[in-house]
Amino acid sequence: MEASAQTVEELNRVGRRRTTARNGQNAVAYGFMTPWLLGMLFLTAGSMLFTLYLSFTNYDLLSRPHFVGTSNFTQLFSDRNFWTSIRVTLIYVVASVPARMVASLLVATLLSKQVRGIGIYRALIYLPSLIGGSVGASIGWKELFDQNGPIDSFLHLFGIQGPVWLGNPNTAIIVLVLLSVWQFGSEMVIFLAGLKQIPNYLYEAATIDGANHFQRYIRITLPMLSPIIFFNLLMGTISSFMVFTQVEVITDGGPMNSTLFYVLYLYQQGFQYFHMGYATAMAIVLLVIVALCSGFIFLTSKFWVNYDV
């Protein structure tokens, strides 16, 4: 009995030492996480809560905000430009995201081949994604599609009278979609990494069974890349809803509000007209729209995303 009591006491001491060591490790971990936790609390969560508060106020950046209840949200749904901005943004998302995905996947497939100088090709093709969102690149893109720009000058060589790209409500948004597709470098790099991870024995087995290149691509490459397609689709959709710099520099919402994107209209309300309470209400609505679109992508992913190796 005495030996058993000593054994139990020894086990208790070992357990207490392990608990103390584990608590010390946890304290160290939380210590390293403290800067991130403080940033999350005060910079992210705090800003979101303050934005939510401002959406229920009348605030002009110069005076104290006055609580007005849900009048900002009520006004939103009767604002014609608000609905125009949603329609324009949805058209842009539906047009640019799939086009950018297809372009990045096809180019990644070509660049996955091992040929001489492939690293230089990859770097050159990735370069536009580094500068595509800058003001300088947007100005260059605007000049490219100007009425007397290089695009129209090239068409004139073949006797084609080019359209007034940025002055026509039917073609202005096409210029912005093309700019988005031109910036496919980030998605391309991710697709390229995914292509490198597909086991070669899958292609070898399919070749033995008589599958051609197209069949191998459809039946092996695309299913194996479906998690990456899902990731790029989700991130591309979110970023397309928040496009601003290119639109503000190239068209500024014109002509005739044909490129009045949601974030551009939000910026105009908040920083041009000083309707900050109204702008924050728009920001809350945008958050809901993006959350719904992201949720829809997540819900449908179980039908087409394959996680089998």
C-alpha positions in Angstrom: 0.0 0.0 0.0 2.8 2.4 0.9 4.6 1.6 -2.4 1.4 2.3 -4.3 0.9 5.6 -2.5 4.5 6.6 -3.4 3.9 5.6 -7.1 0.7 7.7 -7.2 2.5 10.7 -5.7 5.4 10.3 -8.2 2.9 10.2 -11.1 1.2 13.3 -9.7 4.5 15.2 -9.5 5.3 14.2 -13.1 1.8 15.3 -14.2 2.3 18.7 -12.5 5.7 19.2 -14.1 4.2 18.4 -17.5 1.3 20.8 -16.9 3.7 23.6 -15.8 5.9 23.0 -18.9 2.8 23.0 -21.2 1.5 26.2 -19.6 4.9 27.9 -20.0 4.9 26.9 -23.7 1.4 28.2 -24.1 2.4 31.5 -22.5 5.4 31.9 -24.8 3.1 31.1 -27.8 0.6 33.7 -26.7 3.4 36.2 -26.1 4.5 35.8 -29.8 0.9 36.1 -30.9 0.2 39.2 -28.9 1.1 41.7 -31.7 -1.2 39.9 -34.1 -4.0 39.7 -31.5 -3.7 43.4 -30.7 -3.8 44.2 -34.4 -6.8 42.0 -35.0 -8.6 43.5 -32.0 -7.9 47.2 -32.6 -7.2 47.6 -36.3 -9.5 45.0 -37.8 -12.3 44.2 -35.5 -12.4 47.7 -34.0 -12.5 49.3 -37.5 -15.3 47.0 -38.6 -17.4 47.8 -35.5 -16.8 51.5 -35.9 -17.8 51.2 -39.6 -21.0 49.5 -38.5 -21.7 52.3 -36.1 -21.1 55.0 -38.7 -23.5 53.3 -41.1 -26.3 54.3 -38.8 -25.2 57.9 -38.6 -25.1 61.1 -40.7 -21.4 61.9 -40.8 -19.5 64.4 -43.0 -15.9 64.0 -41.7 -16.0 67.5 -40.3 -18.6 67.3 -37.5 -19.6 64.8 -35.0 -21.7 61.9 -36.4 -25.4 62.0 -35.7 -27.4 58.8 -35.2 -30.1 58.5 -37.9 -31.0 54.8 -37.6 -31.5 52.8 -40.8 -32.2 55.8 -43.0 -28.9 55.3 -44.9 -29.9 51.8 -45.8 -33.4 52.9 -46.8 -31.9 55.6 -49.0 -29.6 53.1 -50.6 -32.4 51.0 -52.0 -34.0 54.0 -53.6 -30.8 55.3 -55.1 -30.6 54.7 -58.9 -26.8 55.0 -59.0 -26.5 52.4 -56.3 -28.3 49.8 -58.4 -26.3 50.9 -61.4 -23.1 50.3 -59.6 -24.2 46.9 -58.5 -25.2 46.0 -62.1 -21.9 47.3 -63.6 -19.8 45.5 -60.9 -21.7 42.2 -61.4 -21.1 42.4 -65.2 -17.5 43.0 -64.6 -17.1 40.1 -62.2 -19.0 37.7 -64.5 -16.9 38.7 -67.5 -13.5 39.2 -66.0 -13.1 36.4 -63.5 -13.8 33.4 -65.9 -11.7 35.1 -68.7 -8.8 35.6 -66.3 -9.1 32.0 -65.0 -9.1 30.5 -68.5 -6.2 32.7 -69.6 -4.1 31.9 -66.5 -4.7 28.2 -66.7 -3.9 27.9 -70.5 -0.7 29.9 -70.1 0.3 27.9 -67.0 -0.2 24.7 -69.0 2.1 26.0 -71.7 4.7 27.2 -69.2 4.7 23.9 -67.4 6.8 22.4 -70.2 10.5 22.2 -69.7 12.1 24.1 -72.5 15.1 26.3 -72.8 14.6 29.8 -71.2 11.3 28.9 -69.6 12.2 30.9 -66.4 12.6 34.0 -68.5 9.2 33.5 -70.1 7.5 32.9 -66.7 9.1 36.1 -65.3 8.0 38.2 -68.3 4.4 36.9 -68.3 4.2 37.4 -64.5 5.5 41.0 -64.7 2.1 42.6 -65.6 0.5 41.3 -62.4 3.1 43.3 -60.4 2.4 46.6 -62.1 -1.2 46.1 -63.4 -2.9 47.7 -60.5 -0.7 50.8 -60.4 -1.7 54.2 -61.5 1.0 54.3 -64.1 -0.1 51.1 -65.7 -3.7 52.4 -65.7 -2.6 55.6 -67.4 -0.7 53.6 -70.0 -3.7 51.4 -70.6 -5.9 54.4 -71.1 -3.5 55.9 -73.7 -3.4 52.5 -75.4 -7.2 52.6 -76.0 -7.4 56.3 -76.7 -9.1 57.4 -79.9 -5.7 58.1 -81.5 -3.9 55.4 -79.6 -1.9 52.4 -80.8 -4.9 50.1 -80.9 -6.9 52.3 -83.3 -3.8 53.1 -85.3 -3.1 49.4 -85.8 -6.7 48.8 -86.9 -6.4 51.7 -89.4 -3.6 49.8 -91.2 -6.3 47.2 -92.2 -8.9 49.8 -93.1 -10.9 49.2 -89.9 -12.4 52.2 -88.1 -11.9 51.4 -84.5 -14.6 52.2 -81.9 -14.3 55.0 -79.5 -13.3 52.6 -76.8 -13.5 54.8 -73.7 -16.2 57.1 -75.0 -18.7 54.4 -75.8 -20.9 53.0 -72.9 -20.9 49.6 -74.7 -17.1 49.3 -75.0 -15.7 51.1 -72.0 -16.2 48.2 -69.6 -14.5 45.9 -72.2 -11.3 47.9 -71.8 -11.4 47.3 -68.0 -12.1 43.6 -68.4 -9.1 43.3 -70.8 -6.9 45.0 -68.2 -8.0 42.5 -65.6 -7.2 39.6 -67.9 -3.8 41.1 -68.6 -3.0 40.8 -64.9 -3.4 37.0 -64.7 0.1 36.4 -63.5 -0.7 35.6 -59.8 -3.3 32.9 -60.8 -0.9 31.6 -63.4 1.9 31.0 -60.8 -0.6 29.2 -58.5 -1.8 27.0 -61.4 1.8 26.3 -62.4 2.6 25.1 -58.9 -0.5 22.9 -59.0 0.5 21.4 -62.3 3.8 20.4 -60.9 2.1 18.4 -58.1 0.1 16.1 -60.3 1.7 12.6 -60.3 3.1 11.5 -63.6 1.8 7.9 -63.1 -1.7 9.1 -63.7 -0.8 10.4 -67.1 1.2 7.2 -67.8 -1.8 5.0 -66.9 -4.2 7.0 -69.0 -1.8 6.8 -72.0 -1.6 3.1 -71.7 -5.4 3.0 -71.7 -5.4 4.9 -74.9 -6.4 8.4 -73.7 -5.3 11.3 -76.0 -3.9 14.7 -74.8 -7.4 16.3 -74.6 -8.9 13.4 -72.7 -6.0 13.4 -70.2 -6.4 17.1 -69.7 -10.1 16.9 -69.1 -10.1 13.7 -67.0 -6.9 14.1 -65.0 -5.5 17.7 -65.1 -8.7 19.6 -64.4 -10.0 17.4 -61.6 -6.6 17.4 -59.9 -6.5 21.2 -60.2 -10.0 21.7 -58.9 -8.9 22.8 -55.4 -6.7 25.4 -57.0 -9.4 26.5 -59.4 -11.7 26.9 -56.4 -9.1 29.0 -54.6 -8.4 31.3 -57.6 -12.1 31.6 -58.3 -12.9 32.6 -54.8 -10.0 35.1 -54.5 -10.6 36.5 -58.0 -14.3 37.1 -57.3 -13.5 38.9 -54.0 -10.8 41.1 -55.6 -13.1 41.9 -58.6 -15.7 43.3 -56.4 -13.2 45.7 -54.9 -11.6 47.0 -58.1 -11.1 50.8 -57.9 -7.7 52.3 -59.1 -8.1 51.2 -62.7 -11.6 52.5 -63.0 -10.9 55.8 -61.3 -7.9 56.5 -63.5 -9.2 55.2 -66.8 -12.9 56.1 -66.9 -13.9 57.7 -63.6 -17.3 56.0 -63.9 -18.1 57.2 -67.4 -19.3 57.5 -69.9 -23.0 57.8 -68.7 -22.2 55.7 -65.6 -21.4 52.7 -67.7 -18.4 52.0 -65.6 -19.7 53.3 -62.2 -18.2 50.4 -60.2 -19.5 49.9 -56.6 -16.3 50.9 -54.8 -15.9 53.9 -57.1 -19.4 55.1 -56.1 -18.6 54.4 -52.5 -15.5 56.5 -52.8 -17.4 59.3 -54.4 -20.0 59.4 -51.7 -17.5 59.2 -48.9 -14.6 61.5 -50.0 -16.1 63.7 -52.8 -19.6 64.4 -51.4 -18.6 63.8 -47.7 -21.5 61.4 -47.1 -19.4 59.1 -45.0 -22.3 57.6 -43.1 -23.9 56.7 -46.5 -20.6 55.4 -47.8 -20.1 53.1 -44.7 -23.6 51.8 -45.2 -22.6 50.9 -48.8 -19.5 49.2 -47.4 -21.7 47.0 -45.1 -23.8 46.1 -48.1 -20.7 45.2 -50.1 -19.5 43.0 -47.3 -22.9 41.1 -47.4 -22.8 40.8 -51.2 -19.2 39.4 -51.1 -20.1 37.0 -48.3 -23.1 35.7 -50.2 -21.1 35.2 -53.3 -18.3 33.5 -51.4 -20.8 31.3 -49.6 -22.4 30.3 -52.9 -18.9 29.3 -54.2 -18.3 27.2 -51.1 -21.7 25.5 -51.3 -21.2 24.5 -54.9 -17.6 23.4 -54.4 -18.7 20.0 -53.0 -20.1 19.1 -56.4 -16.9 19.9 -58.5 -13.9 20.1 -56.2 -11.9 16.9 -55.9 -9.5 16.5 -53.0 -8.4 13.0 -53.8 -4.7 12.5 -54.5 
